[in-house]
Amino acid sequence: MLLVHDERMLAHDPTGWDPERPDWTSSVKALLAAQYPDKEFDEGYVHPERPQRITAIAGRLGEQPVPGTRWLATEPAEPPELERVHTPEHVAFIEGLIGRACWLDRDTTAVSPGSVMAAKLAAGAGITAVECVARGEARRAFCITRPPGHHASAARAMGFCLYNNVAVAAAHARTLGMRRVLIFDWDLHHGNGTQDIFYADGDVLFVDTHCAAPFYPGTGALEETGEGAGRAATLNVPLPPGSGNAAMLRAMETIIVPAAEAFRPDLVLVSAGFDAHWHDQTFAMDEGGFAAITAGLCGIADRHAGGRLILCLEGGYNADALAVSAHATVAALAGSLPDTLNTLEEDPGIAAVDAAAAFHRQAAGR
């Protein structure tokens, strides 16, 4: 099993306000003041998508190695690879930010001088993993990358994302003969960029569990099911705050597994955000839940995709939760599961999952 990582991604460090956008700065300060009334933010802004996210993960995996794993460096994705899912204009815009420090969106999507190379490495990590599994050098891979990617659409950077890493990986896989790709996004936030890129593509099955709107980015309603050739190939599972391990496992059992059985993917990709951990204060998952979901995905990959399963890091902003969750996930990829699984006595997400399962069964005619 591969751990794909490159320390050059640490150069993405978009901390601080943007003096060229005082209106954006003012609105973000007002939002932060409402959330944290006892803190002062005039001295600067520590961006939540910070380098410590991946140093925490790599550090834990280094201190407590998972047997059977191998570290692998990557190379940056090049424009022709990025332009399989992004417009040439978007790629040129991001490339033009090399060496700059600025905000790209009011949602605090931002770059520092090293961000463009980091983003190209993050996209390149998925390509590296895809090529390794295509050659049979490994069956599983976990890409420890940043910036994340699932909010980036074909023509827009948003939600801390510059390039859509998992979409770039899916497009590359298809050039290597893996025509049907299942993408499961378990990040707390809806993967609107990935959905948009493949919305009319029936050869990509996109399944997304997330906190329901109006939670950022406000997309991912049940009724968003795809269009044209991609009709019924997008399965959204919007969940209420407080949803935990039991809800996610119910989604695996009643939505993801049946959809995968019908779709029969050649490759399984995962947008693996760990901000559904209870430490991030919106959902109530823990590392055991992520491990259990990963084990279910391993089963899907083994039955349909020759075992080919690749995870790309998305969100998760508490360093301790990231470290333990990623470690448990990697252990599950290597075949080791925790002895116990914590579940809420009354998981508020169960009813939402059941409603989503019924909706998608009807939409698919099952």
Summary of the structure (lengths in Angstrom):
residues: 366
radius of gyration: 19.1
end to end distance: 35.6
largest distance: 56.6
contacts: 1359
relative contact order: 0.14
helix: 42%
strand: 14%
